[in-house]
Amino acid sequence: MTTGAQPRTPRGRTALHVGAMVVAFLALVAFSAVLARLTLAPSHASADIATANLRPGSSLRQYAEDYTFLAACKQIGGNLLLGVPFGVLLPVLVPRSMRMVRVIALTVVVMALVELAQGAVVEGRAFDVDDVILNTTGALLGYLLLGRRFAHATAARPARPVKPVKPVRRVKPVRRGRPRVRRRR
């Protein structure tokens, strides 16, 4: 009697991994479009006051001192959330060795390029190193909370070799104590 649940074949695992990579890539492209829309839109209201921040912690201090609690949470939380998709989706696309380091490095590079584009091209926006740090922290949190598990669940694994079945050898039990003597009748 069969149970209906078939073990996954190597071909099925490979198809699952390729499918997961395609979905992760498409989600990353969609996220990049959203990221570009959110971060590369001009802000005419802040055109005269936007300045570059190259000192880590300076913007965070400004959020704490000058913003309302809700506005500071939106700024910090928004920057953290912008990095989370990188931490969740990149592990599927990045090779297994040193995966966390690679995810963090790729996030730093991409977010620094976005910030540089903001500062150079977009009116009313400026480069902010704190945004890069917060985005990278969000990617790290996404990796630690979901990305590792997602990558592990979709990873292509080699098929396990089938071990040959050894014949069972019957061993006579060893009797302990005094040997039994048979009497003849």
C-alpha positions as CSV (number, residue, x, y, z in Angstrom):
1,M,0.0,0.0,0.0
2,T,1.4,3.4,-1.0
3,T,1.0,6.5,1.0
4,G,0.8,8.9,-1.9
5,A,3.7,11.1,-0.6
6,Q,6.6,10.5,-2.9
7,P,10.1,11.4,-1.9
8,R,11.5,14.4,-3.8
9,T,13.8,13.4,-6.7
10,P,16.9,15.3,-7.4
11,R,15.2,16.7,-10.5
12,G,12.3,18.0,-8.4
13,R,14.7,19.6,-5.9
14,T,16.5,21.3,-8.8
15,A,13.3,22.5,-10.3
16,L,12.2,23.9,-6.9
17,H,15.5,25.7,-6.5
18,V,15.4,27.2,-10.0
19,G,11.8,28.3,-9.5
20,A,12.7,29.9,-6.1
21,M,15.6,31.7,-7.8
22,V,13.4,33.0,-10.5
23,V,10.7,34.2,-8.1
24,A,13.4,35.8,-5.8
25,F,14.9,37.5,-8.8
26,L,11.6,38.9,-10.0
27,A,10.7,40.0,-6.5
28,L,14.0,41.7,-6.2
29,V,13.4,43.5,-9.5
30,A,9.9,44.6,-8.3
31,F,11.4,45.7,-5.1
32,S,14.1,47.7,-6.9
33,A,11.4,49.5,-8.9
34,V,9.6,50.4,-5.6
35,L,12.9,51.4,-4.1
36,A,13.7,53.7,-7.0
37,R,10.2,55.2,-6.8
38,L,10.5,55.9,-3.1
39,T,14.0,57.2,-3.0
40,L,14.6,58.8,-6.4
41,A,11.6,61.0,-6.4
42,P,12.4,64.7,-6.1
43,S,11.5,66.6,-3.0
44,H,11.1,70.2,-4.0
45,A,10.1,71.2,-0.4
46,S,13.5,70.3,1.0
47,A,15.6,71.4,-2.0
48,D,17.2,74.3,0.0
49,I,17.8,72.4,3.3
50,A,19.0,68.9,2.0
51,T,22.7,68.4,2.8
52,A,24.9,65.3,2.6
53,N,25.6,63.5,5.9
54,L,28.9,61.6,6.0
55,R,29.0,61.2,9.8
56,P,27.4,58.0,11.1
57,G,24.8,58.8,13.8
58,S,24.2,62.4,12.8
59,S,20.8,61.9,11.2
60,L,19.8,59.6,13.9
61,R,20.6,62.2,16.5
62,Q,18.6,64.7,14.5
63,Y,15.6,62.4,14.3
64,A,15.7,62.0,18.1
65,E,16.1,65.7,18.8
66,D,14.1,67.6,16.1
67,Y,11.4,65.1,15.0
68,T,8.3,64.0,16.7
69,F,8.4,60.4,18.0
70,L,6.1,59.2,15.2
71,A,8.1,61.0,12.5
72,A,11.4,59.6,13.8
73,C,9.9,56.1,13.9
74,K,8.8,56.5,10.3
75,Q,12.2,57.6,9.2
76,I,14.1,54.9,11.1
77,G,11.6,52.2,10.5
78,G,11.2,53.0,6.8
79,N,15.0,52.8,6.3
80,L,15.1,49.5,8.2
81,L,12.2,48.1,6.1
82,L,13.8,49.1,2.8
83,G,16.7,46.7,3.6
84,V,14.6,43.7,4.7
85,P,13.8,42.4,1.2
86,F,17.6,42.2,0.4
87,G,18.1,40.1,3.5
88,V,15.2,37.8,2.5
89,L,15.6,37.5,-1.3
90,L,19.4,37.7,-1.8
91,P,20.2,34.5,0.1
92,V,18.3,32.5,-2.5
93,L,20.5,34.1,-5.2
94,V,23.9,34.1,-3.4
95,P,26.1,31.0,-3.2
96,R,26.1,29.3,0.2
97,S,29.7,30.0,1.3
98,M,29.9,33.2,3.3
99,R,26.3,34.0,2.5
100,M,25.7,36.5,5.3
101,V,28.8,38.5,4.5
102,R,27.9,38.6,0.8
103,V,24.3,39.7,1.5
104,I,25.6,42.5,3.7
105,A,28.2,43.6,1.2
106,L,25.8,43.6,-1.7
107,T,23.3,45.6,0.4
108,V,25.9,48.2,1.3
109,V,27.0,48.6,-2.3
110,V,23.4,48.8,-3.7
111,M,22.2,51.2,-1.0
112,A,25.3,53.4,-1.2
113,L,24.7,53.6,-5.0
114,V,21.1,54.6,-4.4
115,E,22.2,57.3,-1.9
116,L,24.9,58.6,-4.3
117,A,22.3,58.8,-7.0
118,Q,19.9,60.7,-4.7
119,G,22.6,63.2,-3.8
120,A,23.9,63.6,-7.4
121,V,20.7,63.6,-9.5
122,V,17.6,64.1,-7.5
123,E,16.5,67.6,-6.4
124,G,15.9,67.9,-2.6
125,R,17.7,64.7,-1.7
126,A,21.2,64.1,-0.4
127,F,23.5,61.3,0.5
128,D,23.1,60.0,4.0
129,V,25.4,57.4,5.5
130,D,22.8,56.7,8.3
131,D,20.4,55.6,5.6
132,V,22.9,53.1,4.3
133,I,23.6,51.8,7.8
134,L,19.9,51.5,8.6
135,N,19.2,49.7,5.2
136,T,22.0,47.3,5.9
137,T,20.7,46.6,9.4
138,G,17.3,45.9,7.9
139,A,18.9,43.5,5.4
140,L,20.7,41.8,8.3
141,L,17.5,41.4,10.3
142,G,15.7,40.1,7.2
143,Y,18.5,37.6,6.7
144,L,18.6,36.4,10.3
145,L,14.8,36.2,10.7
146,L,13.7,34.8,7.3
147,G,16.4,34.7,4.7
148,R,18.4,31.8,6.0
149,R,15.3,29.6,6.4
150,F,14.0,30.6,3.0
151,A,17.4,29.9,1.3
152,H,17.7,26.6,3.2
153,A,14.2,25.5,2.2
154,T,14.8,26.2,-1.5
155,A,18.4,25.1,-1.8
156,A,19.4,22.5,-4.3
157,R,20.9,19.5,-2.6
158,P,22.6,16.6,-4.2
159,A,20.7,13.3,-4.1
160,R,21.7,11.1,-1.2
161,P,23.4,7.9,-2.4
162,V,21.4,4.8,-1.8
163,K,23.2,2.5,0.6
164,P,23.1,-1.2,-0.3
165,V,21.2,-3.3,2.2
166,K,23.4,-5.8,4.1
167,P,22.0,-9.2,4.8
168,V,21.1,-9.7,8.4
169,R,23.3,-12.3,10.1
170,R,21.7,-14.2,12.9
171,V,23.9,-14.5,16.0
172,K,23.2,-17.2,18.5
173,P,22.6,-15.7,22.0
174,V,25.4,-16.3,24.5
175,R,24.3,-18.0,27.6
176,R,25.7,-16.8,30.8
177,G,26.3,-18.7,34.0
178,R,26.8,-22.4,34.4
179,P,26.7,-24.6,31.4
180,R,23.7,-26.9,31.2
181,V,24.4,-30.6,31.1
182,R,22.1,-32.8,29.2
183,R,21.1,-36.0,30.8
184,R,20.4,-39.1,28.8
185,R,17.3,-41.1,29.5
